[in-house]
C-alpha cells in the first residue's frame, strides 16, 4: 500500500485584506479588526475605550486593500472640517423669490383682448 504524502498546512498569510469599518460602532470595529489580525487606532480619540458607542465615519487604509498582518487601521469618528456631517444643513432663501402671476401670467387678460387699442387681425 502506497502512502499519499500529506500536504502541509499553509501558514497564515503575511498579508490580510482590510475590512469595511465605516458605519460600525467603535466596539464592533475593534472586534472586526482583531478577527482579521489587525490593530485599530483612532485619530480623533486618544482613548478608544471612551468611543465605544461612536460610529466610524472614515477609515484608512480603505476596505479591500492588502496590508501586513498586525498592521494598524486608523479610523475617525467625527467628520473633519468641510466633510459634511449629515443633516440638511443651513438653507438660505432663494433670491429672487418666485414670481407671482400664476395663470394670469400665462394667459392674456380677457379684458385686454377686447380692447380696441390692441391690433387684431382675424384669421381668413
Z-matrix of the N, CA and C atoms (Angstrom, degrees):
N
C 1 1.443
C 2 1.525 1 108.62
N 3 1.337 2 115.42 1 126.84
C 4 1.458 3 119.19 2 -178.99
C 5 1.517 4 108.82 3 -89.74
N 6 1.276 5 114.68 4 140.79
C 7 1.467 6 118.73 5 179.60
C 8 1.531 7 109.49 6 -94.40
N 9 1.291 8 113.84 7 139.31
C 10 1.463 9 120.15 8 178.52
C 11 1.518 10 107.19 9 -89.94
N 12 1.334 11 116.72 10 124.51
C 13 1.469 12 116.99 11 179.97
C 14 1.523 13 110.67 12 -64.72
N 15 1.307 14 114.65 13 136.64
C 16 1.473 15 119.76 14 178.14
C 17 1.523 16 109.25 15 -75.17
N 18 1.304 17 113.97 16 138.54
C 19 1.463 18 117.71 17 177.26
C 20 1.520 19 107.91 18 -81.33
N 21 1.295 20 115.94 19 133.20
C 22 1.469 21 117.56 20 -179.90
C 23 1.517 22 110.61 21 -66.40
N 24 1.318 23 114.65 22 145.27
C 25 1.466 24 119.26 23 177.06
C 26 1.521 25 108.45 24 -69.11
N 27 1.315 26 114.68 25 138.20
C 28 1.459 27 118.55 26 -179.22
C 29 1.521 28 108.89 27 -76.15
N 30 1.311 29 116.78 28 133.11
C 31 1.466 30 118.49 29 177.73
C 32 1.519 31 110.07 30 -69.30
N 33 1.294 32 114.72 31 165.73
C 34 1.470 33 118.70 32 178.19
C 35 1.524 34 109.22 33 -57.93
N 36 1.299 35 115.07 34 137.03
C 37 1.462 36 119.02 35 -178.70
C 38 1.522 37 109.81 36 -65.07
N 39 1.324 38 117.52 37 145.69
C 40 1.459 39 119.40 38 -178.58
C 41 1.527 40 112.85 39 -72.46
N 42 1.324 41 117.32 40 -17.02
C 43 1.464 42 119.72 41 179.83
C 44 1.518 43 110.06 42 -122.65
N 45 1.314 44 115.82 43 149.34
C 46 1.465 45 121.61 44 179.53
C 47 1.524 46 108.91 45 -130.89
N 48 1.317 47 115.89 46 158.47
C 49 1.464 48 121.30 47 175.82
C 50 1.524 49 109.27 48 -86.82
N 51 1.323 50 116.35 49 137.02
C 52 1.458 51 121.35 50 179.89
C 53 1.526 52 108.81 51 -72.63
N 54 1.331 53 117.97 52 128.88
C 55 1.464 54 120.16 53 177.92
C 56 1.524 55 110.91 54 -78.46
N 57 1.322 56 116.63 55 162.28
C 58 1.468 57 121.37 56 176.34
C 59 1.520 58 108.21 57 -79.61
N 60 1.323 59 116.16 58 123.57
C 61 1.462 60 121.68 59 -177.73
C 62 1.517 61 112.92 60 -112.61
N 63 1.325 62 117.77 61 -17.76
C 64 1.468 63 121.08 62 -177.99
C 65 1.523 64 108.85 63 -62.31
N 66 1.327 65 115.13 64 129.72
C 67 1.456 66 121.01 65 -179.61
C 68 1.516 67 113.10 66 99.00
N 69 1.332 68 117.13 67 -14.70
C 70 1.463 69 120.33 68 178.82
C 71 1.519 70 110.70 69 -85.79
N 72 1.322 71 115.44 70 152.46
C 73 1.459 72 119.42 71 171.80
C 74 1.526 73 108.09 72 -73.04
N 75 1.321 74 117.06 73 159.37
C 76 1.457 75 121.44 74 -176.65
C 77 1.524 76 111.85 75 -57.15
N 78 1.324 77 117.52 76 -40.37
C 79 1.464 78 121.08 77 -179.54
C 80 1.526 79 110.40 78 -62.95
N 81 1.334 80 116.64 79 -44.06
C 82 1.461 81 120.81 80 -179.74
C 83 1.530 82 111.49 81 -69.31
N 84 1.318 83 117.57 82 -36.63
C 85 1.458 84 121.30 83 177.74
C 86 1.527 85 110.25 84 -63.88
N 87 1.330 86 115.95 85 -40.74
C 88 1.470 87 120.58 86 178.67
C 89 1.522 88 110.66 87 -62.49
N 90 1.325 89 117.13 88 -45.02
C 91 1.465 90 121.16 89 -179.93
C 92 1.538 91 111.01 90 -65.57
N 93 1.329 92 116.66 91 -37.53
C 94 1.466 93 120.65 92 -178.67
C 95 1.522 94 111.82 93 -66.12
N 96 1.333 95 117.16 94 -45.36
C 97 1.467 96 118.87 95 -179.31
C 98 1.522 97 111.10 96 -68.84
N 99 1.316 98 117.89 97 -34.93
C 100 1.472 99 120.17 98 177.45
C 101 1.531 100 110.66 99 -64.27
N 102 1.342 101 116.53 100 -39.11
C 103 1.459 102 120.68 101 178.68
C 104 1.529 103 111.58 102 -65.13
N 105 1.326 104 117.54 103 -26.01
C 106 1.465 105 121.79 104 179.06
C 107 1.527 106 112.33 105 -93.10
N 108 1.323 107 116.89 106 0.89
C 109 1.460 108 120.17 107 179.59
C 110 1.511 109 113.70 108 80.12
N 111 1.319 110 116.79 109 27.44
C 112 1.462 111 121.75 110 -178.97
C 113 1.523 112 110.22 111 -117.16
N 114 1.321 113 115.70 112 174.50
C 115 1.469 114 121.79 113 175.78
C 116 1.525 115 108.80 114 -116.35
N 117 1.326 116 117.44 115 152.56
C 118 1.465 117 122.37 116 -179.92
C 119 1.515 118 109.83 117 -113.50
N 120 1.338 119 116.03 118 130.90
C 121 1.458 120 121.75 119 172.89
C 122 1.517 121 107.85 120 -126.30
N 123 1.317 122 115.41 121 149.76
C 124 1.464 123 120.60 122 179.89
C 125 1.521 124 108.61 123 -118.83
N 126 1.316 125 115.55 124 122.06
C 127 1.458 126 120.44 125 -177.45
C 128 1.523 127 112.43 126 -70.99
N 129 1.334 128 117.39 127 -32.50
C 130 1.463 129 119.96 128 -175.77
C 131 1.530 130 113.34 129 -107.89
N 132 1.329 131 118.30 130 11.23
C 133 1.461 132 122.21 131 177.50
C 134 1.530 133 108.28 132 -136.05
N 135 1.341 134 117.40 133 108.49
C 136 1.466 135 118.40 134 179.59
C 137 1.531 136 111.92 135 -63.90
N 138 1.326 137 117.15 136 -37.19
C 139 1.465 138 121.03 137 178.34
C 140 1.524 139 108.21 138 -110.55
N 141 1.319 140 115.87 139 105.06
C 142 1.457 141 121.19 140 -176.52
C 143 1.527 142 111.62 141 -63.81
N 144 1.317 143 117.95 142 -27.95
C 145 1.468 144 121.12 143 179.91
C 146 1.527 145 112.43 144 -64.53
N 147 1.331 146 117.62 145 -28.17
C 148 1.467 147 121.36 146 -179.37
C 149 1.524 148 111.78 147 -78.05
N 150 1.321 149 118.08 148 -12.76
C 151 1.463 150 122.44 149 -177.55
C 152 1.528 151 111.30 150 -99.99
N 153 1.321 152 117.88 151 24.33
C 154 1.469 153 121.97 152 -171.98
C 155 1.522 154 113.09 153 -56.10
N 156 1.327 155 118.57 154 -36.88
C 157 1.464 156 121.35 155 -176.00
C 158 1.525 157 113.06 156 -97.64
N 159 1.329 158 117.98 157 -0.33
C 160 1.460 159 120.58 158 179.72
C 161 1.526 160 110.45 159 -80.16
N 162 1.332 161 115.49 160 153.54
C 163 1.460 162 121.07 161 -179.49
C 164 1.520 163 110.70 162 -102.06
N 165 1.311 164 115.74 163 141.86
C 166 1.466 165 121.87 164 178.44
C 167 1.525 166 108.04 165 -73.80
N 168 1.343 167 116.99 166 128.57
C 169 1.464 168 121.13 167 179.55
C 170 1.531 169 112.08 168 -110.40
N 171 1.350 170 116.82 169 -14.74
C 172 1.463 171 120.44 170 -178.68
C 173 1.522 172 108.31 171 -157.71
N 174 1.321 173 116.69 172 151.34
C 175 1.456 174 119.71 173 178.34
C 176 1.515 175 110.19 174 -145.88
N 177 1.347 176 114.53 175 155.30
C 178 1.456 177 121.43 176 173.74
C 179 1.507 178 108.10 177 -145.14
N 180 1.298 179 118.86 178 130.33
C 181 1.445 180 130.96 179 -0.51
C 182 1.526 181 112.13 180 -70.60
N 183 1.309 182 114.96 181 164.93
C 184 1.457 183 121.77 182 -177.81
C 185 1.529 184 110.36 183 -69.82
N 186 1.339 185 116.56 184 157.68
C 187 1.468 186 119.95 185 179.53
C 188 1.529 187 111.54 186 -59.35
N 189 1.331 188 115.48 187 141.99
C 190 1.455 189 121.30 188 176.93
C 191 1.521 190 114.85 189 92.35
N 192 1.314 191 117.82 190 -14.45
C 193 1.466 192 121.21 191 -179.67
C 194 1.531 193 108.44 192 -73.87
N 195 1.326 194 116.78 193 139.92
C 196 1.463 195 120.91 194 175.98
C 197 1.516 196 109.78 195 -85.04
N 198 1.346 197 115.50 196 127.81
C 199 1.459 198 121.16 197 177.15
C 200 1.527 199 107.95 198 -134.47
N 201 1.332 200 117.29 199 160.42
C 202 1.463 201 119.44 200 179.77
C 203 1.532 202 111.39 201 -63.36
N 204 1.319 203 115.11 202 145.79
C 205 1.462 204 120.79 203 175.88
C 206 1.529 205 108.09 204 -58.60
N 207 1.296 206 116.72 205 144.66
C 208 1.464 207 125.95 206 -179.05
C 209 1.532 208 112.88 207 71.61
N 210 1.333 209 117.84 208 13.64
C 211 1.465 210 121.10 209 174.70
C 212 1.531 211 108.87 210 -79.81
N 213 1.309 212 116.02 211 165.35
C 214 1.463 213 121.27 212 -178.27
C 215 1.528 214 110.63 213 -95.59
N 216 1.334 215 115.27 214 140.54
C 217 1.454 216 122.65 215 171.81
C 218 1.523 217 105.54 216 -111.63
N 219 1.318 218 116.42 217 124.90
C 220 1.463 219 121.00 218 -178.48
C 221 1.521 220 109.52 219 -96.66
N 222 1.336 221 115.61 220 134.51
C 223 1.467 222 121.46 221 178.72
C 224 1.518 223 109.43 222 -124.88
N 225 1.327 224 114.85 223 157.64
C 226 1.457 225 122.60 224 174.99
C 227 1.521 226 107.94 225 -124.42
N 228 1.322 227 115.71 226 143.67
C 229 1.452 228 121.08 227 -178.83
C 230 1.518 229 112.73 228 -108.17
N 231 1.318 230 117.86 229 -12.85
C 232 1.462 231 122.62 230 177.21
C 233 1.512 232 108.86 231 -122.70
N 234 1.331 233 115.65 232 149.73
C 235 1.456 234 119.62 233 174.82
C 236 1.517 235 109.24 234 -71.98
N 237 1.318 236 116.14 235 143.20
C 238 1.453 237 121.38 236 176.28
C 239 1.515 238 110.64 237 -78.24
N 240 1.296 239 115.29 238 177.27
C 241 1.463 240 121.25 239 -179.71
C 242 1.516 241 110.24 240 -59.89
N 243 1.338 242 116.86 241 124.77
C 244 1.453 243 122.37 242 176.90
C 245 1.519 244 114.72 243 78.94
N 246 1.341 245 118.30 244 9.92
C 247 1.455 246 120.65 245 -178.83
C 248 1.516 247 113.46 246 -95.83
N 249 1.294 248 117.81 247 2.07
C 250 1.460 249 119.25 248 179.83
C 251 1.504 250 110.54 249 103.27
N 252 1.271 251 115.17 250 -129.43
C 253 1.456 252 119.12 251 -178.30
C 254 1.508 253 109.72 252 132.62
N 255 1.304 254 116.27 253 6.24
C 256 1.456 255 119.44 254 177.10
C 257 1.511 256 112.03 255 87.60
N 258 1.296 257 115.92 256 179.89
C 259 1.452 258 120.68 257 179.94
C 260 1.519 259 111.37 258 76.43
N 261 1.299 260 115.06 259 171.82
C 262 1.450 261 119.97 260 -178.01
C 263 1.521 262 112.29 261 -84.57
N 264 1.320 263 116.84 262 -15.10
C 265 1.450 264 119.53 263 -179.87
C 266 1.518 265 111.53 264 79.62
N 267 1.321 266 115.99 265 -170.07
C 268 1.457 267 122.06 266 -179.73
C 269 1.517 268 108.26 267 -85.58
N 270 1.314 269 115.85 268 129.10
C 271 1.460 270 119.44 269 178.36
C 272 1.511 271 108.72 270 -106.69
N 273 1.303 272 115.81 271 125.44
C 274 1.451 273 121.26 272 179.74
C 275 1.519 274 109.21 273 -98.10
N 276 1.328 275 116.24 274 149.90
C 277 1.468 276 117.54 275 178.12
C 278 1.520 277 110.79 276 -65.79
N 279 1.310 278 115.56 277 146.41
C 280 1.456 279 120.84 278 178.84
C 281 1.517 280 109.16 279 -79.44
N 282 1.306 281 115.75 280 134.46
C 283 1.452 282 120.89 281 178.39
C 284 1.502 283 108.85 282 -121.20
N 285 1.273 284 122.82 283 134.74
C 286 1.450 285 125.38 284 -12.84
C 287 1.523 286 109.63 285 -72.38
N 288 1.311 287 115.06 286 159.06
C 289 1.455 288 120.59 287 179.70
C 290 1.518 289 111.33 288 -67.63
N 291 1.314 290 117.07 289 171.15
C 292 1.463 291 119.52 290 179.30
C 293 1.526 292 111.25 291 -62.75
N 294 1.323 293 115.64 292 142.95
C 295 1.470 294 119.66 293 179.99
C 296 1.519 295 110.07 294 -74.61
N 297 1.272 296 115.73 295 148.77
C 298 1.462 297 121.03 296 176.23
C 299 1.521 298 109.68 297 -82.25
N 300 1.275 299 116.32 298 179.00
C 301 1.455 300 119.02 299 174.75
C 302 1.498 301 112.96 300 125.92
N 303 1.297 302 117.46 301 -53.68
C 304 1.447 303 120.08 302 -178.93
C 305 1.514 304 110.79 303 56.76
N 306 1.335 305 116.93 304 -130.25
C 307 1.460 306 121.72 305 -177.55
C 308 1.524 307 112.02 306 -67.99
N 309 1.300 308 118.23 307 -31.69
C 310 1.472 309 119.65 308 178.22
C 311 1.516 310 109.83 309 -61.27
N 312 1.294 311 116.45 310 -33.73
C 313 1.446 312 119.57 311 -179.82
C 314 1.533 313 110.55 312 -74.11
N 315 1.308 314 118.37 313 -31.55
C 316 1.456 315 122.37 314 -177.93
C 317 1.527 316 112.12 315 -77.49
N 318 1.303 317 117.42 316 -40.89
C 319 1.467 318 121.35 317 -176.49
C 320 1.514 319 110.11 318 -108.46
N 321 1.313 320 115.23 319 149.44
C 322 1.461 321 118.99 320 174.63
C 323 1.514 322 108.96 321 -69.48
N 324 1.321 323 114.57 322 150.23
C 325 1.454 324 120.29 323 178.06
C 326 1.531 325 108.21 324 -69.25
N 327 1.338 326 119.29 325 127.58
C 328 1.469 327 121.03 326 -179.52
C 329 1.527 328 112.73 327 -58.25
N 330 1.332 329 117.19 328 -30.81
C 331 1.466 330 119.95 329 179.53
C 332 1.528 331 110.36 330 -65.44
N 333 1.305 332 117.12 331 -34.27
C 334 1.459 333 120.44 332 179.72
C 335 1.526 334 111.66 333 -73.76
N 336 1.346 335 118.23 334 -29.46
C 337 1.454 336 120.88 335 -179.68
C 338 1.526 337 111.68 336 -67.70
N 339 1.320 338 117.04 337 -32.01
C 340 1.465 339 119.53 338 -178.71
C 341 1.518 340 112.47 339 -86.56
N 342 1.301 341 116.78 340 -0.15
C 343 1.451 342 120.59 341 -179.12
C 344 1.534 343 109.13 342 -72.98
N 345 1.336 344 118.21 343 134.83
C 346 1.458 345 120.49 344 -179.18
C 347 1.520 346 113.46 345 -70.10
N 348 1.356 347 117.83 346 -13.03
C 349 1.458 348 119.42 347 -177.19
C 350 1.529 349 111.70 348 -78.79
N 351 1.341 350 117.67 349 -14.26
C 352 1.465 351 118.88 350 179.37
C 353 1.518 352 110.06 351 -84.28
N 354 1.308 353 118.18 352 137.93
C 355 1.462 354 120.09 353 176.47
C 356 1.527 355 108.63 354 -71.48
N 357 1.277 356 116.15 355 127.80
C 358 1.458 357 121.50 356 -178.45
C 359 1.503 358 109.15 357 -134.76
N 360 1.284 359 117.08 358 125.37
C 361 1.466 360 119.37 359 176.87
C 362 1.509 361 106.63 360 -123.67
N 363 1.328 362 117.49 361 115.99
C 364 1.451 363 120.30 362 179.72
C 365 1.513 364 110.67 363 -67.52
N 366 1.290 365 115.28 364 149.53
C 367 1.463 366 120.30 365 178.26
C 368 1.503 367 109.50 366 -71.66
N 369 1.330 368 119.50 367 139.22
C 370 1.462 369 121.37 368 -179.39
C 371 1.491 370 112.98 369 -73.11
